[in-house]
C-alpha cells in the first residue's frame, strides 16, 4: 500500500493475530497522524514481510493492530556496513537516518583517537533507524552495534568483507560496490598517523577518496554510501 502509514513492530505478524503497539506508536497514530480504530496501516518486523493491518486499539499505554493480508513476503536486504567515528548527537543521528534510507545493513560506532564526542546512545540511534526504515519502505532495520575502539573494530571485521576507509588529501580511487563491503569514516580532523598505519597494513582495508574537498564527517558518510551505490545504478 504505497503511501500508507508504516510501523515496525517487534512481535510476530500473521493473519488474525493482533500485533501490539507500544505507547509511542499509539501516540503517533492517534495524536500525530489522527488515525482512529479501523484505519488501515502497514506493519513489518524484519522477519514476516509487510502486512496490511487494521487498528484495533489506541490508548495512553499502547494499542493494537490486526494483520489482515500479507502485502509481500520477507526478502533479504543485504547492504554495506557503515563504521563511523563518534560525532556530536545531531550529526550521529543524521548519519544513522540517512544510512538507513540508503540501505545500510549494519551500523558500527567507532571510538578513534580524535573522537571528541561521547559514545552514542545506541537505544536513541535505534529509534532513529526504526523511523527511517518506516519512512523509506524497507522491510528491515539495520543492526546498530555497541561502540568499540578502532583497533577492536579491525580485529573483529570479517576479512571477506572489504572495508573502504575514507582518507582525506590523497589521490585515491573512489569506493565501488558490487560485493559485501563496508565504509569507515573518521572524525573531524581525520585519522591519526598511527591509525593510518593500522589501516595501511590491514589486507582487507581499501583506502579511498570521496573527492577533492574536505567534508564534514556526516557528509562523508552519506557521500561514501552514495558512491558505493552508484555502480548498481540505484539504491544500495
N, C-alpha and C positions, 0 to 999 in steps of 0.2 A: 504494500500500500504506500506508494510514493507520497511523501508529504505528511504522512501520519506521525503522530507523536510516538517516539520510540523510547523504550526504557530497558535498561539492562537489569536483570534480576539474578539472584544467586541460586534460587531453588530450581527444581526440575520443571520442564514445560511439557505438558501432554494434554490432549483434548479432555475437557471436562474436569480437570483438576485445578482448583483455584491456586493462583500464584500470589504470594504475599508481597505487599508493597510496604516499604519502611515509611517512617514518619516524614522524611524529607520528600520522598516520591509522592506520597499522598498530598502533602502541602503544595508541591509543584503542580500536580494535576488540578487540584481544587482552586487554589488561590492565584496561581500564575497563568495557567492555561485555561482556567474557567471551565473545566470539564465536570460532568455530572455522571451519576450512576447510569450505566448502559452505554456510555460513549465508547467508541472503538479506539483502541490503541494497538501498538505493536510491541511485543516483548521478545527479548533474546537473552541468552545466558552463556553464550560461548560454547555450548555443547549440543543443544537441541534445535538449532536453526532459529528461524524467525516465525513468530506466531501472531495472527490476528487475535485480539482478545477484547473482551467487554469488561468495563469497570463494574465491579460488584459492590465495593465499599470504599468510602473515603472518610476518614475520621482524624482527629487530632493525634492519635497514636499510630496511625498507619492505614492501610487499605488492602484491597484485593482486586484481582482481575482474573477472569475465566478465559483460558485459551480455547478458541473455537476452531480455528483452521490453521494448519501449518502453511506458511507462505513460501518457505524454501527450506530445504534441509541444510544441516550444518556442512560446511566445506572448509578445507584448510585455508588459512590466510597467512602463508609464510611471508616474512618481510625481513629487512635488515634489523640488526640490533644497534641501538644508539647508546654509546658511553659518553657522558658529558660531565665536565668538571662542575663542582658546586658553584651555583650562581645565587645572586640575591633572589628572594622569593618570587617577585613578579617575573623575572627572567626565566627562572626554572619552570614556573607554571606555563609560561608561553611556549617553552621548548616542548614540554610534555603534551600540551594541547595540539600543537602543530605536528609533532612527530606522530601522534596518534592518528590525526587526519591523513597523514602521508603513508600510513600503513606499517609503522614500525611494530615489530613483534615483541621486542624486549627493550626496556629502558634501564640503564645502569648508571646511577650517580657515582661519581668518582672524586676522591679527595686527591688533589695534586699539591705540589709544594707551594704554588702561588694561589691556591684557593683561599679566598678571604671569607666567604660566607660559611655559615654553619651547615652541617649535614641537613638535607631537606627533610621535611615531614612527609614520609612515604605515604601515610594514610591520606594526607591532603592531595598529594600528587595522583594517587589512585582515583580519588574523586574527580579530579580534573580529567584524567584519561577516560573515565567512565562517561562523563558528559560529552567529550569529544567523539567517543565511539558511537554514542547515541545519535549525535548530530550528523556524523559522516556516513551513516548506514553500514558500518562494519558489523560483522557477526561475532567478533571477539574484542576483548580489551587487552591491551599489551600488559605483559607482566612488568612490574616495577621491582627491581632487586634492591636489597639493602645497600647502602653506600659502602664503598671499600676504597682503600688506597690504590693508587695506580699500579704499583708492583704486584699487589694481590690480584687485581683485575687481569693483568697479563699472565700471571701464573695459572689462573683458572680458566683462561679463554681457550675454547676448543681450537686446536691447531688447524682443523679442516675449514674453519670459517675465517676468511681473510678479514683483517682489521685495517681499514683505511684510517690513517692518522693525519688530520688536517694540520699542516705545518705552514707557518707564515714566512714570507720573504724568501722563498726558494722557488727555483724553476723546476716544477714537478708536474706530472700528469694529473688530470682530473680523476676523481674516483669513477669507476664504472661498475654497474650492477651485473646481473645475469647469473649469479650463483650465490650461495649463502655468504653473507658478508656482514660487516659492522662498520660503524663510523665512530671515531674517537675525536672529540672536540675538547680542547684545553680551556683554561681560564683566561680572563682578561690578562694580557701580558704574556700569554703563551707558555709553553713548557720550558723548564729549566734545562741547562746543558746535560745534567745527569739524567733527566727524564728522556731527552732526545737520544742520548746514548743507549738507554734501555730499549727504546723503540727501534733504534737502528740495528741492534743485534738480535732482535726477535724475528725469526724467519717468517712468521705469518703476517707481520705488520708491513703495510704498504704506505709509505709517506706520500701524501697527495697535496695538491694545491686547490684552493677554492676560488682562485682568481687573483688579479693583481692588487686588490685593495685589502686593507686591514679591516676585518669585520669584527663586530661585537660577537661574543661567544654565542648568544642566542641566534643571531643572524647566520653565523657559520653553520650551526646545526641544521637549520632549515635549508640553507643553500646546498649543503653537502648531501642531504637526503634527496633534494630535487635532482641533483646531478646523478645520483645513483639510480634514480627512477628513469632518467632520460633515455638510456639505451632501449628500454622496453617501450618507449613511446607513450607512456601513460603513468598512472599511479603505481606506486611501489607494490 
